Amino acid sequence: MSFTSNYATCAGREIHYTEWGTAERGTVIAWHGLARTGRDMDELAQHLAARGWRVVCPDTLGRGLSQWSRDPSKEYKLEFYARIAADLFDQLGIERAHWVGTSMGGALGTVCASGLFQPQMKPRIASLLLNDNAPQLAAPALQRIRAYAGNPPAFDTMAELESFFRQVYKPFGWLSDAQWRRLAETSTRRLPDGRITPHYDPAMVRQFIDHPNDYDIWQHYDEIRIPVLLLRGAESDLVLREAAEGLMLRGPGLLGLTRVVEIAGVGHAPALNVPEQLELVTQFIEQQAFSPTRTGDARPVPQAQLSTPSRH
């Protein structure tokens, strides 16, 4: 299943996205993590597209092929990303979609589903899958991410860059050699001196400096009234078990709409590239029985206790 590469102007900035499949069964937004790109979602998008879903995978402002911010202190934050997402929905004619978000992409999905930043987005999110993200994140892990993301290294060769990615993203879990190579090749830009470095704006780390509480978003989670699934890496240092369990006790959790599943042998964050993970996502989305011809509420997912599937 092939995809198309596209660009749209959202909130005055050029945003790149890939689009897979057709909307026979509806639309899925698959949004990547902090220092990553939409190409991380290739396996998931291909899997869902083969089942009749339209899948849109954006590059966040300052990442991948999207434009870099002209005002980092004001634009590298969840509120501005939500404005971009709202514009993207408008331009693509998306009335309602399921949201799958890894790490930062999950936080963005949460603030979009709450409607506190962009009220028109609340009825447009049918379900929310958080891939190792929660409304409260562990401070030491945030410091670790800030440290490496704010100072991206440069290398002479692609082999060196790929080796770096294999080390930094080892917690993603198993990736094939071909998947590691694609991750490296789709996450690379060349510097003026000819060396290569990860493909994002280092200034995006200002989010943690200028908006230190940007990821404390319980107030957004409490406003959500749609089904939520958290896939937590069992070895994650970012989403602690206490935070995962807290999801069951607030907001949609109180309504029996939240489920938490742990992925064994994985840290931050599951790569969504192996059959068991792909099926967890697919089953959750399809369980909502959302039809592209209807705009009614999605069907709730029964509340469940913390569970741990096998890896693959």
NORSUL-V260454 format. One line per field, one symbol per residue. ss: DSSP state (H for helix, E for strand, - for the rest). burial: # if it has 9 or more other C-alpha atoms within 8 Angstrom, else .. Layout:
ss=???
burial=???
//
This chain:
ss=--EEEEEEEE--EEEEEEEE------EEEEE------HHHHHHHHHHHH----EEEEE----E--------HHHH--HHHHHHHHHHHHHHH----EEEEEE-HHHHHHHHHHH----HHHHHHEEEEEEE-------HHHHHHHHHHH----EE--HHHHHHHHHHH-HHH----HHHHHHHHH--EEE-----EEE-E-HHHHHHHHH-------HHHH-----EEEEEEE-------HHHHHHHHH-HHHHH--EEEEEE-----------HHHHHHHHHHHHH-------------------EEE---
burial=.......#.#..###########.#########..######.########.#############.##.#..#..####.##########....#.####################.##..##.###############..##...#..##.#.##..#.###..##...####.#....##.##.###......######.#.#####..#..##.#..#####.###############..###.##.#####.###################.###..##.##..#.#.#.....####.#..#..#.#.
//
